[in-house]
Amino acid sequence: MILVGKIITFIKGCDERTALARKNVVISLIIKGVAMLSSFVMVPLTLNYLDNEAYGIWLTISSILFWFTFFDVGLGTGMRNYLSAAMSNKDMELGKKYVSTTFFLLFILAFIFAVIISLSVPFIDLNTLFNTRAIKPSTLTFAFLLALYMTLAFFVVRNVGTIYISMQLPFVNDVLSVSGSIIGIIIIWIISFFTNGNLPLVVAAFTIPPVLIFLIAAIPTFRHYRGIKPSFKAIDWKLSHNIIGKGIGFFIIQITSCLVIYGSSNLFVTHFCGPSEVTNYGIAYKYINLLSMLYVIFLTPYWNAYTDAYVKKDMKWIGRTFKKTFRLWGLMTLVGLCLVAFAPIFYHLWVGNKVTIPCSLSLCTLFYICMYNLNNCATYLINGLNKIRVQIITSLIFTALYIATVIIIKGNYGAEGIVLAMGTAYLLMALIHFYQCQLLIYNKAKGIWNK
């Protein structure tokens, strides 16, 4: 009861905007705690169902799916900011137009990509791409196509969750996401009694449930929020210019600093170091990434809270909140060092003796995660204020440098070299983005820094 009282005081003892953000943080901590537990259960369960090489292939496919989640060309993220601003101004009609236009554009885009995938993937030698001969070409092609189709469907329906994020209720999106993961784990557990090492079944278990969850969630969502329920009549092509323009900016950022740097890591590791090394890195990343998952829980409510504060010209709140998120980053880094110290014990308890993960890989992964978090600390503010021009440029430049570095070093330094290259890219971007944040907070941003 004392703990509950402290939590209530933590939430209520501040202004309304901060109270809402803290409420989201507390609820999301509980939900993400379930998500973290699920993700840890998922690894040994899937690893035992598949062998090391097949599991490495699944991780690589997962990375490619991560790429495709960004193929909405940033439209969902563009809608998120504009819808948040419309809701802050209580303009439901404008919000309905943004929702309707975005969903229509996403459906058209998904259909186009589905056609391209259907005509191209069957002619690609996936066994060579994944550096494996353990799985039949036809089986690998079917699994890959299924994964891609479901991912395309997901990047349309997931924007039901984006609507809640725009309304500063990100915990609802978290509930939907976690539900899909839990269902996938249950399916894997069930099929492990009847089948063995079936990659297409693993793909189906982890890609179909999330689509169904968000699709079903759309029904009560638009019944409750009828004012923003999408319709063909509300599609406004004039607004599509805003959505696409801002969306493309976010897409460039996502496809470079997120998709290429993070999403290509497993592909680079499997190509230069082999699928088994992907398994080592995947397990180390899953463990150390606890820091990123926890930090994002705290940051997520503030993206659209920054938008709300900026619309209402409350720069003092923005500056005060930004300092708190930076101090939290420092605390998370110290926690990360503790995670690495206990990593050997945790790995042994988690996956047993099936894999051996060197301490150097854990340390390099910690560096990468900490630099990724540092960059997020700045970009969540920048994104909330819609001042992303500098971020577009830095993403393009440092992603190119990252790719060049990995190609030059190849696998000479193992997976550690590739992971260090990722962390360095995020560090350099973070330094520039922090400078922009200071300019924005103190109303000194001019020219490109204010675009």
Residue pairs with C-beta under 8 A, 6 or more apart in sequence:
7 26
10 22
10 26
11 19
11 22
11 23
11 26
12 19
14 22
15 317
17 305
17 308
17 309
17 314
17 317
18 305
18 317
18 321
20 168
20 301
20 305
21 168
21 301
21 302
21 305
22 301
24 168
24 169
24 170
24 171
24 300
24 301
25 297
25 298
25 301
27 171
27 174
28 170
28 171
28 174
28 297
28 300
28 301
29 294
29 297
31 171
31 174
31 175
31 178
32 174
32 178
32 293
32 294
32 297
34 178
34 182
35 174
35 177
35 178
35 181
35 293
36 290
36 293
38 178
38 181
38 182
38 185
39 181
39 286
40 286
40 350
41 185
42 181
42 184
42 185
42 188
43 282
43 283
43 286
43 350
43 351
44 350
44 351
44 352
45 185
45 188
45 189
45 192
46 55
46 58
46 188
46 202
47 55
47 279
47 351
47 354
48 192
49 188
49 191
49 192
49 196
49 197
49 202
50 58
50 197
50 199
50 202
51 134
51 197
52 275
52 276
52 279
52 354
52 355
53 132
53 134
53 275
53 276
54 134
54 135
54 197
54 199
55 279
55 282
56 270
56 275
56 276
56 277
56 278
56 279
56 282
57 130
57 132
57 134
57 135
57 140
57 199
57 275
58 199
58 202
58 203
59 266
59 278
59 279
59 282
60 130
60 266
60 267
60 270
60 275
60 278
61 143
61 144
61 147
61 203
62 206
62 266
63 263
63 264
63 265
63 266
63 267
64 144
64 147
64 148
64 263
64 267
65 147
65 148
65 151
65 207
66 259
66 262
66 263
67 255
67 259
67 263
67 264
68 113
68 148
68 151
68 152
68 155
69 151
69 154
69 155
69 158
70 251
70 254
70 255
70 258
70 259
71 109
71 113
71 152
71 155
72 106
72 109
72 155
72 156
72 159
72 247
72 251
73 109
73 244
73 247
73 248
73 251
74 246
74 247
74 248
74 249
74 250
74 251
74 252
74 253
74 254
75 102
75 105
75 106
75 109
75 243
75 244
75 247
75 251
76 102
76 106
76 155
76 158
76 159
76 162
76 247
77 162
77 246
77 247
77 250
77 254
77 383
78 102
78 242
78 243
78 244
78 245
78 246
78 247
78 249
78 250
79 98
79 99
79 102
79 159
79 162
79 166
79 243
79 247
80 162
80 165
80 166
80 303
80 304
81 166
81 246
81 304
81 307
81 383
81 384
81 386
82 98
82 239
82 242
82 243
82 246
83 95
83 98
83 99
83 163
83 166
83 167
83 228
84 166
84 167
84 168
84 304
84 307
84 308
85 307
85 311
86 92
86 94
86 95
86 98
87 95
87 166
87 167
88 307
88 308
88 311
88 312
89 311
92 227
92 228
93 227
95 227
95 228
96 227
96 228
96 229
96 230
96 231
96 234
97 234
97 235
97 236
97 239
98 239
98 243
99 163
99 228
99 229
99 230
99 234
100 230
100 231
100 232
100 234
100 235
100 236
101 234
101 235
101 236
101 237
101 239
101 240
101 243
102 159
102 243
103 156
103 159
103 230
104 230
104 232
104 235
105 240
105 243
105 244
106 155
106 156
106 159
107 156
110 152
110 153
110 155
110 156
113 152
114 149
114 152
117 145
117 148
117 149
117 152
118 145
121 141
121 144
121 145
121 148
122 141
122 145
125 137
126 137
126 140
126 141
126 144
127 133
127 135
127 137
127 140
130 140
130 270
130 275
131 270
131 271
131 274
131 275
132 140
132 275
135 199
139 199
139 200
140 199
142 200
143 199
143 200
143 202
143 203
144 203
146 200
146 203
146 204
146 207
147 203
147 207
150 203
150 207
150 208
150 210
150 211
151 207
153 211
154 207
154 210
154 211
154 214
157 211
157 214
157 215
157 218
158 210
158 214
160 176
160 214
160 217
160 218
160 221
161 172
161 173
161 176
161 177
161 214
161 217
162 173
163 221
163 225
163 228
164 170
164 172
164 173
164 221
165 173
165 300
165 303
165 304
166 304
167 304
168 301
168 304
168 305
168 308
170 300
170 301
176 213
176 214
176 217
177 210
179 209
179 213
180 209
180 210
180 211
180 212
180 213
180 214
181 206
181 209
181 210
183 209
183 213
184 205
184 206
184 209
184 210
187 204
187 205
187 209
188 202
188 205
188 206
191 198
191 201
191 205
195 201
222 228
222 229
222 230
246 386
246 388
249 388
249 389
249 392
250 383
250 388
252 392
252 395
252 396
253 379
253 388
253 391
253 392
253 395
256 395
256 396
256 399
257 375
257 391
257 394
257 395
257 398
257 399
257 425
257 426
257 429
260 399
260 402
260 403
261 399
261 402
261 422
261 425
261 426
262 372
262 422
264 403
265 281
265 418
265 419
265 422
266 278
266 281
266 282
268 406
268 418
269 277
269 278
269 281
269 415
269 418
270 277
270 278
272 406
272 410
272 411
272 418
273 411
273 414
273 415
273 418
277 414
277 415
279 355
280 355
280 356
280 357
280 358
280 361
280 415
281 361
281 365
281 415
281 419
283 347
283 350
283 351
283 355
283 357
284 343
284 357
284 361
284 362
284 365
285 365
287 339
287 343
287 346
287 347
287 350
287 362
288 336
288 339
288 340
288 343
288 362
288 365
288 366
288 369
289 369
290 339
291 332
291 333
291 335
291 336
291 339
291 366
291 369
291 370
291 373
292 369
292 372
292 373
292 376
294 332
295 328
295 329
295 332
295 373
295 376
296 376
298 325
298 328
299 325
299 376
299 377
299 380
300 380
302 321
302 325
302 380
302 381
302 384
303 380
303 383
303 384
304 384
305 321
305 384
306 318
306 321
306 380
306 381
306 383
306 384
306 385
307 384
307 385
307 386
309 315
309 317
309 318
309 321
310 318
310 384
310 385
315 441
315 443
318 381
318 385
318 441
319 441
319 442
322 377
322 381
322 437
322 441
325 377
325 380
326 377
329 370
329 373
329 374
329 377
332 370
332 373
333 370
333 373
336 366
336 369
336 370
337 366
339 346
339 366
340 359
340 362
340 363
340 366
343 357
343 359
343 362
344 359
347 355
347 357
360 416
361 414
361 415
361 416
361 419
364 415
364 416
364 419
364 420
364 423
365 419
367 419
367 420
367 423
368 419
368 420
368 422
368 423
368 426
369 423
370 423
371 423
371 424
371 426
371 427
371 430
372 422
372 423
372 426
374 426
374 427
374 430
375 426
375 427
375 429
375 430
375 433
377 430
377 434
378 430
378 433
378 434
378 436
378 437
379 391
379 433
381 437
381 440
381 441
382 388
382 390
382 391
382 433
382 436
382 437
382 440
383 391
385 440
387 436
387 440
387 445
387 449
387 450
387 451
389 448
389 451
390 432
390 433
390 436
390 448
390 449
390 451
391 429
391 433
391 436
393 448
394 428
394 429
394 432
394 433
395 429
398 425
398 428
398 429
399 425
401 425
402 421
402 422
402 424
402 425
405 421
405 424
406 417
406 418
406 421
409 417
409 418
409 421
411 417
413 420
436 445
436 449
438 444
439 445
439 446
439 449
439 450
440 449
440 450
